[in-house]
Amino acid sequence: MSADTPRRIALLRHAKADWPEVSDHDRPLAERGRKDAPAVGLKLAETGIVFDLALCSTAARTRETWKLAVQEMPHRPKTHYEERLYDASLGELIALLNETSDEVSDLLVIGHNPGMHALADALSARAEGETLTRMTRTGFPTAALAVVSFTGSWKSVEHGVGTLLDYWTPKGL
């Protein structure tokens, strides 16, 4: 694929997590999260995007979100569990995207806030319709999904390169 290939990044925040007496990294999904994760999987299927790769944080709640969401998708992308997604800063997230192979056209990232919201906001210089207004108004609640497009190499991903195509939350805010 050439460096001017159109690309899409779907940014998914994990579904609602529970607060048992375990480390933050080991927190499982709450009952609401177990209901919202398949709903976001259906939304991912509705986009029609056939993801080449999914990068998922190693935290229990992100892995569980992905396990429930992917069951609703017609195509299961190659999945890589990435420790660096847990508690990643905006700069670390952009650096991780810059490492993505240019063989990947469409990428799904399952991670945490504030990183997922910061990344969606930073990449989106433009937006389709009211997507950016809705994302700004609602923040990035659990199981929120943003889809950003850009043209170029993954090495060229930086602030303002993309267009926010879609923003979705399970509550439809």
C-alpha positions in Angstrom: 0.0 0.0 0.0 1.2 3.4 -0.8 1.8 6.2 1.8 -1.2 8.1 0.4 -3.6 5.3 1.1 -6.8 6.4 2.9 -6.9 5.0 6.4 -9.3 4.7 9.3 -8.7 4.5 13.0 -11.5 3.4 15.4 -10.9 4.4 19.0 -12.8 2.4 21.5 -12.9 3.1 25.2 -13.5 -0.1 27.3 -17.0 -0.7 28.6 -18.1 0.1 32.1 -15.8 -1.6 34.7 -16.5 -2.8 38.2 -14.6 -1.7 41.3 -13.7 -4.9 43.2 -10.8 -5.2 45.5 -8.2 -5.9 42.8 -5.5 -3.9 41.1 -6.7 -1.3 38.6 -5.2 -3.4 35.7 -7.3 -6.4 36.8 -10.7 -4.7 37.1 -13.4 -6.7 35.2 -16.4 -5.3 33.5 -19.5 -4.4 35.5 -22.9 -5.8 34.5 -23.6 -2.7 32.4 -20.3 -3.1 30.6 -21.1 -6.7 29.7 -24.3 -5.3 28.1 -22.6 -2.4 26.3 -19.7 -4.3 24.9 -21.8 -6.4 22.4 -23.7 -3.2 21.5 -20.4 -1.5 20.5 -19.5 -4.6 18.5 -22.7 -4.3 16.6 -21.9 -0.6 15.9 -18.4 -1.6 14.7 -20.1 -4.1 12.4 -22.5 -1.4 11.1 -19.6 0.8 10.1 -18.7 -1.8 7.4 -15.0 -1.4 8.1 -13.0 -4.6 7.9 -10.3 -3.9 10.4 -6.8 -5.2 9.5 -5.6 -5.1 13.1 -6.9 -4.5 16.6 -4.6 -3.2 19.3 -6.0 -3.9 22.7 -4.7 -2.9 26.1 -3.7 -5.8 28.4 -6.1 -4.6 31.2 -8.8 -7.1 32.1 -11.6 -4.6 31.2 -10.3 -3.9 27.7 -9.7 -7.6 27.0 -13.2 -8.4 28.2 -14.7 -5.6 26.2 -13.0 -6.8 23.0 -14.0 -10.4 23.6 -17.7 -9.5 23.8 -17.6 -6.9 21.0 -15.7 -9.0 18.4 -18.4 -11.7 18.6 -20.8 -9.3 17.0 -18.5 -8.5 14.1 -18.5 -10.4 10.8 -14.7 -10.4 10.5 -12.3 -10.9 13.4 -9.1 -8.9 12.8 -5.7 -9.9 13.9 -5.5 -8.8 17.5 -2.4 -7.7 19.3 -2.5 -7.1 23.1 -0.4 -4.1 23.8 0.8 -3.3 27.3 1.7 0.3 26.3 -2.0 1.1 25.8 -2.6 0.9 29.5 -2.4 4.4 31.1 -0.8 5.8 27.9 -0.4 9.5 27.4 -1.5 11.2 24.1 2.2 11.3 23.0 2.6 7.6 23.7 -0.5 6.8 21.8 0.6 8.8 18.8 4.0 7.1 18.9 2.3 3.7 19.0 0.2 4.6 15.9 3.4 5.7 14.2 4.8 2.2 14.6 1.9 0.6 12.7 2.8 -1.1 9.5 1.6 0.7 6.3 0.1 -2.7 5.3 -2.7 -1.8 7.8 -5.4 0.3 6.3 -8.0 0.2 9.1 -7.0 -0.1 12.7 -9.0 -0.5 15.9 -7.6 0.6 19.2 -9.3 -0.6 22.5 -8.0 1.5 25.4 -8.7 3.8 28.2 -9.5 7.4 29.1 -8.2 10.0 29.1 -6.1 8.7 26.3 -8.8 7.6 23.8 -10.7 10.9 24.1 -7.4 13.0 23.8 -6.3 11.0 20.8 -9.7 11.3 19.0 -9.7 15.1 19.7 -6.1 15.6 18.7 -6.3 13.8 15.4 -9.6 15.4 14.3 -8.9 18.7 12.7 -12.3 18.3 10.8 -15.5 16.5 11.4 -18.5 15.1 9.6 -21.7 16.8 10.6 -22.1 17.3 14.4 -19.7 14.5 15.4 -17.1 16.7 17.0 -19.7 18.8 18.8 -21.3 15.7 20.3 -18.0 14.2 21.3 -17.0 17.5 23.0 -20.3 17.8 24.7 -20.5 14.2 26.0 -16.8 13.6 26.6 -15.8 10.0 26.0 -17.9 7.7 28.3 -17.3 4.0 28.7 -17.8 2.0 25.4 -17.6 5.2 23.4 -16.4 4.8 19.8 -14.8 7.4 17.5 -13.8 6.7 13.9 -11.2 9.0 12.4 -9.9 9.0 8.8 -6.7 10.3 7.4 -4.5 9.9 4.3 -0.9 9.0 4.5 1.6 6.8 6.2 1.1 5.7 9.9 4.4 7.4 10.5 2.8 10.7 9.5 0.0 10.5 12.2 0.1 13.7 14.2 -2.2 16.3 15.6 -4.8 17.5 13.2 -4.3 15.0 10.4 -7.7 13.5 10.4 -11.5 13.9 10.0 -13.8 12.6 12.7 -16.2 10.4 10.7 -18.4 9.0 13.5 -18.8 9.2 17.2 -21.1 6.8 19.1 -22.0 6.0 22.7 -24.2 3.2 24.0 -26.6 5.7 25.4 -26.8 7.6 22.1 -25.9 10.9 23.7 
